[in-house]
Each structure stands twice: as C-alpha cells, then as structure tokens.
Amino acid sequence: MGNFMREKGGGMVYKSLQEIDFGPHSQYLYVHSDVKAPRMTGLLVKVFAWGLEAPIFGGILSFFLKKNNLVHKLVSFASLQESPHFTPSHPYQESRSEDTKYLDADMSPPEKVQQAVDCLSPPIPRNPNFRRWTIMDYARAYTSGETTPTMVARRFIAFLQESSSKDLQMSFFINSDAEDILKQAAESTARYKRGEPISVLDGVPVAVKDEIDCLPYPTTGGTKWMHRVRKCTNDASCVSRLRSCGAMIVGKTNMHELGGGISGINPHYGAARNPYNRRKITGGSSSGSAAVVAAGLCPVALGVDGGGSVRLPAALCGVVGMKPTFACVPHDGVLPLNYTIGMVGILAATVEDALIAYAAIGGDASSRPFDNPVPKIGLPELKSANYSSLNIKMARYEKWFDDCSDNIRTCCSDAVANLCETYGWKTVDVTILDIESMRLAHYVTLATECSNAISGYLDKFDKSEMGWDIRVGLAMYATFDTNEYLNAQKIRNRQLEIHRKIFSMADVIVTPSTGVTAYTIEDDAVATGELDYINGAGLVRYMIAGNFLGLPAITVPVGYDSSGLPIGVQFIGKPWSESLLMYIASAMQTLCLSEQKKPEVFYDMLADD
C-alpha cells in the first residue's frame, strides 16, 4: 500500500500527513475496491440473511466478511494519530468571486427564486434533437397562456397512469394523489389568470423522495411499515419552502428501501426503471426522483444523498444532480436514517433548474452549529458569464479518475479536455490518499447510524415486511462496534485535512460520476431485492467525499456509453462553494447540451393539445 502506511497487528498504521507529498509524482499505491461478495438474489439472499441474523453463526460470518473486504485492516484495527471528527460541518465563509451573487438570509423563498432568475442567461435554444422542458419554459408557457397548470396537471396524471401500465411498469412513484394535484393546479391557474404568480416555480410539477415528509402523503422510506410507526404531520422545511413559491407537489417518488442500496430495486413498490432503457436500473436510493426528471414528468425533484443517493441516479439517468454543503438545507422532516452524512439534494433537468431549486430550499439550516454564521445562498451570475475569464483549476487524481469502464474513462476525459481547451482552464495532477479507507469508513458510519436510527422501531414491525437485501444490510450494520465507529471518525478527520490540502492546489476536484453505467435489472432481483456489492462499489466510487466530508458536489451529463446509457462528470467543491460548482457545471453543460439524446420513455408535458 505504498510507504505512507504500514501494517501492524492486523491493521494499518497511518503515516503523518505532514510527511506526505500530494503532488502528481507521489509513489503511493492506489487501492482499488476489491469487493469479495458474490451477487445474490432469490433463495440465496434469503439464506444469507438468515445466516447473518443467526446469533452465533452471524457473528462469525460478519467477522470474515469484514476481514475479507479490508474493513478490519483499514478501519477496525487501524492506528491513526488523528482524533475523531463526528460532524462534517464547516464554518461558513463566502467564496470571493465577482461572479457570485449572495442573497440575504432574511429573504423569503420567492424572493430568493427571483434573484436566481435574475442570474440566468437567456433561454437555451431548443436542441433539434432533444432538450427537456425547464422551469423557465413552464413559467413562460403559463404566463403567455399557451397552457395552464391545470392542463399540465391533467397531462401529468394521464402520463403517470401510462408509465404504471403493465407494458411499462416504470414504478416512478410510491404515492401520488390526483385530487390533491388538481387542487394545487387550480389554485395556481387562478393566480396566473389574475396576473399574480408567486414565482417562476408557480404551477411547476415537483416530485419528492419518499424519505421526506410531504402532506398529504405518508412517509414510507420505501418500506411497508415506516408510516405506521412514524406519522407524517407536517411538510419538511424544504417542501414547505417550495410550496411557498407555488410549486405543484405531484407525489412521493420510489426509492431503495430505507436508502439501503444503490440499485433502486424495491420489492414492495417495484424496481424503478431507467427511462433510457427500461431493463436497466436507475441507481439509488433517490431512484424515482431521478427517473421522473429524466422522463420529463418534472423539471425538478428532491432526493436525499447519503452515499451518492442523489448524484448516482442523476448520472445514470442523464440529469443534473446536486448535493449542497452539509447543513446548508434544513434537514427537519427527513427520515433520520443517517445523522452525519445524509443531505437533501436536487435532481434537475438543467443546471439552471438546480440553481432555482437551490435558491428556494437552501439557507439557514436548523441543524447548523449554533456558533457558525448564518449561511447565505451564493448564486452564479450566469447572465454575464464569461467562462474564459476565470482561471479554474481542477484537481484530477489520474489513477482514481481512470478506475472506471472504458466508455466512461474516454467520455469523461474528453469532456474535461474539451472544457479546458474551450475556456482555458487547467487540470492539476494530484494524489488523494486513502480513498478506499474513506469508502470503508463511510460505510461503517452509515451502517452504525442507520442501525441506531432503526433500532427503536425493531419491535414495532415484522422482519417479513422487509426486503431480503435490507435484512442483510441491517444484520451487517448491527455488527459494528464503538471502536470501529470511532476509528471511522478518525479517518474522517484525516480525510478532511487531506482534502484541505488538495483544495489549496485547486478550486474543485473532477471525477467521473460513477465507475460503471446502469446495469440490467434481472428478473430474480425484483421480488427479493439483490446484493451486488461489486457493481455497488463501482457506482459509489466517486461519491463518498461529498457525504463523509460534507462537501458540495454536482454531476452533469456529458455523454453516453456504447449502449446509449448516460455518463456524467462530477465536480466536488470546497465547503460553501455551490455557486462555483454550478458555474463550472453550467460551462460543461453548454458544451454537452446539444448532444443530449431523448430517452426511450419520455413524456412531453408542454406539448400542444
């Protein structure tokens, strides 16, 4: 593993960061995720779950699973000089940039949305091949009288029924109430008729992941039992802020059960299917939210990102996915499945749509540390954007960047090269240490926090109500002890310092969004769920820093693989650098938008009647 750490007593002794060179010629070995776990579905996953749940045999089995997958070596028995760092919160600082507009914290959500609109460049020309409708397209269509929110609502309800038909079975939603949608639409239509829309979001269809409280719907978390033991009594703050802007909430989207997987295959509500190929996964756990945006039903949807759960499905479905800085968006009203790594995020048709939604929901999160200044929302001035005027430096760790499929490597490398050539930006070759240790430490943290969150409910439902893949997950989660959790937080502290050093050399880190594109939904996985940790490691390879370290990150579509499946590039930023990330993502989008392809399943919500 290179000379930056050595093995002792079954664990690793990590070398002091002060002694390490982070430059491009460092000789430290990149550790590939060598996952040792076969794909399991059907009877096999049931037997595996029973084995892990068995009192004695389960402990023996979990010990060898952790040992064989390097959890013991890199986390459990590791020796680190750092103290544990439990919450990835960052003191608020404004990024010094003439291209950023900062909004006052006391602005209302509609006022913030208007400020976002004032930042936008002129309307994007229609791609003769394909372009999704945006928030601004809806607002212009409503204002001009070409259509109304009521007409759009009726079209949405019809399209949703079509998508749920036996022929398609897209499984976009867990709950959607036609009567409630039509009521919201009628109120919005009346406002437009009076010439008094609340904001450009008025009457725009927005979907919400079923991990976020949103009346009149129960919050299931993708389970069959959560809504019985935890009642939804109010909208989450993020939903309330969207409603205050007039957004038309159209239902609760499908998700991987308890957010405990990355495929989006839910044995209770169906496997959410990728609009680019119905036989492929959407990715998870915000599976339905990514799919409805990709299929054109909504220009924006909310998700929750605990391990790439917004960015991963966004990349696989060919849309924009944004995860803000930890504690940037209020987390009240969101299932507390992960206390220190989960974050409300945005899935959107374009960067501009993500910008508007971010302005609506961001700022003054109740979970922020009390001694931090109230964070302001920073928005990029895209209207006057001269991308060549900023000397952007993007950190690229070549061994990590290239640890993906050939299609992704070529597509993302070409996209980054095009970005640099067009705007005069630069990539900076760096070494990012201990990436595999960070992935495993994140897993230990996620597992421990989820196990703690669910433990209070264990006596209130029957295990038979759960998917078998989640039963395996929860059984494994329960095996981590205090020492392992504390070591994971020491690794978090170490990684925070590693990334500070990287960000002292560059403005952002650039990576592919995923290591593989969407894989096939096998028939044997639909009923029981599946365990596919090898594909899982490939999908989350570039996602972990955003969650474990509380960093903002955004993925933007840049092309397709040889099978026509979407590929995304990800930019990871310094804390509170959302404005710069959206600026860079907008520059990339400008280069790639004309190449976007229409999905196999797509609904034209603003088509002429």
N, C-alpha and C positions, 0 to 999 in steps of 0.2 A: 504493500500500500504506500510505497514511497517512503521518504525519510522524514515525513512530518508527523508520523505517529508510529509507535511500536507496540507489539503485542506483549501483554503481561498478564498471567493468571487467567486466561480466557477472555480478557477484554483488551481494549486499546488504551494506551497512554498517549494522550494528545500533546503535541509539541506546542509551546507558547507561540501565539500569533506574531509576537514581536520578532521572532526569529525566522519568519517565513517571507519569501519573495512571492508577490502576487502577479508578477509580470508574465509576459507570454512565453518565456523560455523556462519557466519553472518545470522541474522534472517530476513533480508529484503525480502519482498514478491516479487516473480517473477510475472510479469504481462503478462499474455497470451494475444495474439492478438485476442480480442473478436470482430470480424468484424460483424457489423449488416448491411448487404446488401444482398438481395436475388440474385441468379443467374438470369440474364436477357438476352434474345436474341429476335430476330424477332420483332413483333409488340410491345412487352413490352419495349424493349430497345429504340425503336423509341419514344414511348410516354414519357419515362423517359427523353430522350434527349430534346424533345420539352418542357417538364416541366422545366428543368434546364435552357433552353435558354429563357424562358419567362421572361420579365423584372421584374415583381414584384414577381410572384409565384416562380420563380427560386431562388431568394434571400432567400425566406422563406424555400424552400426545402433544399437548401445547408446549411442553418443555422442548421437545425435539423440533417442533415447527419453528419456534423462536431461534433455536440453535442453528438449524439448517439455513435459515433465512437471514443470518447475521445480526439478528436483534440482540442476542447475548453479547456478541463481540463488539458491536458498535454503539450499543446503548446500555444494556443491563449491567454489564461489568466494566464499563468504560471508566477511565480515570481522567478527570478534567479539572483544570485549575479554576475554571470559572464558577461563580456562584449561580444558583438557579434564577431565571428571569421568567416570571409567571404570566405576565400580561404583555402582549406586544403593542402597547400604546406608545405613542411618540409625542413629545412636546410639539404643540402647533407652531409652525413657522410659515410665513408667507414666502413663496418662491419669488425671487427677484427677477421679474421678466416684464418687459414693456408690452408683451403680447398677452398678458393676463389681466382680466377684469375681476376684481374682488367685490363680492356682494356683502352688504351689511348683514350682520347676523339677525337683526330685528325685522328684516324684510319678510313679508308673507310669501308662501309658496307661489301664488300667482305673480307677485312682483318679481320673484327670482326667475320664474319662467320667462317673463317678458324681457328681463335682462339677458337671458340666454338667447332668445330670439334675436335681440339686437346684436349679438356676437356672430350670427350666422352669415355665411357667404350667400350669394344669390342662389336661387333654386338650381338643383342639379339637373342638367338636361336629361331627358329620357333616353336611356340606352336603347338603341334599336333592337337589341337582343332581349334585354331584361333589366328591370330595376323595380325593387319593392316600393310600394307607396310609403311615404314618410308622414310624420306628424304634421309637417307644414302642408303636405298635399291634402290631408284631411281638412285642415283649417281653411285652406283656400277653397276647397270644394264646398264646404259648409257656408262660408261667407258669400260666395258667388251664387249660391242657390242651386248649384249643379246637383247636389244631393243633400240629404239631411241626416242627422244622427239616427232618426227613426228608420229611415230607409237602410242605412248601414247596419243597424241592429237586426232588422229582419233578414238581411242578407247573411249576417253572421250566424244567426240561428239556423238558417237553412244549410249553410255550408258546414256547420258543426254536425248537424244530423247526417249530412252526406259523408263526412270524414269518419263517422262512427258506424257506417253501414258495414254489412257483412263482407262486402268486397274490399273495403279499405282497412277497417279496424285500426285507425291511427292512434287511438287511445290518448288523445291530446289532454283531455280534462278528466278530473275526478268528480267535479260538481260544476254545473252551470245552470242558472235559473233564468229561463226565457222571460218570465213575467217581470223579474227584477231588472233585467237588461232593458226591456221595452219601457219600463217606468223611468229609468235613468235617461234613456234616449229621448223620451217625450219631453222631459224637463229641459234637456239640452237643446232640443229643437225649438222649444218656446223661447229660450234665451237668444238663439240666433235670429229668430223671427223678430224679436224686439231690438235686435242690433246690440245685444248686451252679453256676448260670450264672456266667460270668466277669464279664459286664457286660450292659447292655441291648443291646449290639451282638452278643451271642452268638447265632449262627444267622441273623443278618440278612444277606440277599444283598447283596453289594457288588461292583461291576464296576470294572475298572482299565483305563485307556487303554493301548494297546499301545506306548507310549513309556516305560513304567515297568516295571522288572524285577519279575517275579512268577512264582515257580515254581508248577507245573511247565512253564510256557509259555515259548517263545522270545519275545524282544522284537524285533518286526519294524519298528517305527516306520512301519508302513503300507507297507513295501516288500516286495519278493520276495527280497531279498538280505541285509539287515542282520543277520539272525540267523545267517548263515553266517560273517560276518567279526567279529562281536562276540557272544560267548556270554553268556547269562544264567546266572549261577552262584548268585545269592542274591536274596532279596527286597530291593527298595528299602526304605529305612527307613520310609517312610510306609506301605507294605504290611505290613511286619513289625509296626508298631505296631497296625494294625487287626487283624491275626491275633492279637496278644497280648490283644485284647479279645474274641476269639471270633468275629469277623466271618467270614462264609462267602464266600470269594472265588469268584466264579462265572465268571470268564474275562476275556479281553483284548478290549476294545472296538475297533471300527473307528475309523479316523482318516484325515484327509487325509495323503497320503504325505509323510513327513518333516516333517509340520506345516507344509508349504509352501503352504497355501491356505486359503480360508475357506468353501468350499462343502461339504466333506465328501464330495465325489465322488472315489472311489478306483477307478481302472481295474482294480486287482488283486483287491480284495475286495468290490467293489460300492459303489454310491452309498448311503450311509446316508440313510434316508428319514425325513421328519418325521412323527411319529405323528398330528399334526393334519391332515396332508394328504400322502399318500404320494407325490404328484407334486412335492412341494417339498423343498428342501434342509433339512438340519438346521443348517447352519452348521458351521464347523470351527475349529480342527482336531480338537477333542475331540467329534467328531460322534456316535459310537456311545455315548459316556458320557451325553451329553445325551438321546439318544433312548431309552435303556433306562430312565432315570428318568422321562421323560415318559410312556412306555408302561406304567409301573407294575411293570416287572420288578425294579427295585431302588429303595429309597428314597434311596440314596447311590451315587455313582460318583466315581472320581478322574479328573482330567484334568490337563493341563499348559497353562498360559496364558502364551504368549509375545507375543501380539498380540491379546489378547481371546479366545484359543482355548478358554477355559472360559466366560467371561461371554457371548460372542457366541452360541454354540449354545444355552446355557441360555435366553437371551432368546427366540431363535427357536422353541424347543421348549416355552416356557411353564413353566420350572422356575427354581429359585434357583441362581445361580452365584456363587461367592466366590473371589476371588484374594487371599491374605494378603500382608502386607508382605514385600518381598524378604528372603530368608534367614530367614524365620520357620519354614518347614518344611524339613527336611533334603532336599537335592537329590541325594544319592548314590543310585545305582541308576536314575537317569533319563538317557535319552539326552542327551548334551551338545550339543544342536543349537544352543543359544543360551546363552552363558555369563552374560550380564548382564541378560537380560530375561525369561527363562523362569522359571516358578514353578509348583509343584504347587498345584492348586486343587481345589475341591469343587463337585460338581453334586448338588443335593438336591431332594427333594420339597417341603420346607418350610424356613424359616429355622431352626427348631428342629433339624431333621436336620443342617443345615450346622453348627450350633453343636456338636452332639455329635461329628460327624466332625472338626471343627477341634480340639476338645479332645483327641481321640485322636492326631492326627498332628502337631500343632504343638509348637513349642518346641525350643530348644537345637539349632538347625540347625548342622551341621558346617561349612557354608560361611560362617558369620558371621565378620566380622573379629575377630581374637583379642583386640583391645583393647576390644571392646564388652562390656557386662554381658550375662550370660545372659538372654535374653528370657523373660518369664513369659507364660503364656497368660491373657488377660483375657476374662472371660465376662460377658455382660449378665445382670443379675438380673431375668429376665422374670417370675418368680413374683410379684414385688411391683411390677411395672412400673406406674407412673402416668405415661403418656406426656405428659400435660399439665404435669407438674411440672418438666420440663427445658425451658429456653429455647433450643431448637435453631435455629441459623441456617444456612440452606442457600444457598451461593453459586450464582447462576444467571447465565450469560452468554447473554443473550437471542438474539443473532444466531447463536450456535453451537447453542443449545438448539433453535431453530426450523429448523435446517438439516436437515430430515428430511421424510418424507412427511406429507401432511395428516392421515392417520389417526393416525400416531404423535404428531405435534405436539399434536393435540387430546386424545388419550388421556392422554399424559404430563402435559400442562399441567393437565388436570382432576384427575389423580391427585395432583399436587403441591399444587394448590389445596385439595383435599379434606383432605390431610394437615395443611396449615397451619390450615385452618378448624376441623378437629376437635380438634387438640391445642394450638392457639395458637402454633404455630411460625411462623417467618418465612423468606422468601427475601430474599437480599441481591443486588441487581443489581451485577455486576462486569464488568470486561473482562479476558479472559485472552488475552495476547499470543501471537503467533507459533504458533498452533495447527497451521497447515499446515506450517510449518518443522519443528515437533516430529514430525509424522507422517512426513515425509520423512527426518528424521534417525534416527528409529526404524527405518525401512525400511533405511537404509544400515547401521545397526548390526546388525540382524537378518541382512541379506544377508552382511555381512562375516564375522560369527561363524559362521553356518551354512556358508558356503563353507570357512572354516578347519576346521570340525569334520568336514566330509565329505571334504576333500582327501586325508586319509590312507587313505581307502577307495577312491579313484577307480580304482586299478589292480587292485582285487580283485573287480570285477563288470563286467558288460557294460552299456553305456548302454541297450541294447534292453530291459533288465529294468525300466526306469523309465517312469513315465507321461510323456507328452509335455509336459504342463503343468509338471511338476517339472524336466524337462530345460531348458525355457525359463527357469524360475526360477534354477536353478543356473548356467546360462550367464550370466544377467544378474548374479547375485550376484558372480561372479568378476571383474566389471569394476570394482568399487570399489577405489580405491587408499588408501594410508595417509593422504593429505591429507584425503580425503573422510571417512574414519573418524574422524580427529582432529577435524575440524570438527563432525561429528555429536556428539562427546562435549563439545565446547564448547557446542553447543546444549543438550545435556542439563544442563550446569551452569547455563546461563541459565534453563532451564525449572524447575529445582529452586528457584531464587530466586524466579521468578515465582509458583510455587505456594506458596512460604512466605508471600509477601505476600497471596495470596488466602486462605490459611488463617489469617492474622492477622485477617481480617474475618469469617470464617465457620467453622463446625465441619466441614462437608462441602461438596463440590461435587455438585450434582444435574444429571443429564442424562438424555435417553432412552438406552436401552442400545444401540440401533442406529438408523441413519438410514433403513433400509428393513426390511420384513418378509421372510420366507423367499420366495425366488424359485423358479421352476419348474426342475426337472431335465429338460433337453432330451435326447432320445434320442441325439443326436450327441455328447453330452459323456461318456456312460457309458464308452465304450471307450477314449478318449484322455485324459480329463480336459478341463478347459476353462480358458481365460483370460477372465476377466470382471472387469477391474480397475475398471470404473465401479461396478458393484454392490459390488465389494470395498471400494472407498473409502467407500461408503455404510454398509456393515456395520461397518467398524472405526472410523468417525468419532469415536466417544466412548471408544474403548478404550485409546488409546495411553499416556496419562499413567500408568495403573496399571503398565504394563510398563516403559516407558522411565525412569520416575522411581521405580520400586519401591514404589509406593503401594498400600495395600489398597483393594479395591473390591468391591462386591456388586451383583448385579442381582436384582430381584424382579418377578414377573409382575404386571401391572396391568390388562390388558385384551386386546382383540382388534381386528384391523382389519376392514374391511367383508367380507373373505373368511373370517373366522373364524380367522386366523393370530395367534399370540400376540405381545404387545407387552410390553416390560419397561422399568422405570425403573432407572437406575444411581446409586449413591451412591459417591463417591470420598472417601477419608478421609486424614487425616494419618497419618504412619508410626505403626504400632503401635496404631491406633485400631479394631481389629477389633471390639471389644466395642461401641463406639458404633455402628459400621456395622450390626451385627446387631440392635441395639436399634432403630435407625431403620427397618431393613428389616422387623422384626417389627411395628412400628407400621403400616407401609404394608400389610403382608400382612393384618393384622387388618381393614383397610378393604376389601381386594380379594378375600379368600379365598372369600367366598360367591358371587362372580361367576365363579369358575373353571368352565371347560367341559371335559367329557370328550373326550379325543382320539378321532379316527377309529379308531386302533389302540390298544387298551388291554387289559391283562391284569390280572385281579383275583387277586392272589397269596394273599389271605387269605379267599377265597370259601369258603362252606360246601361240603363234599364231597357 
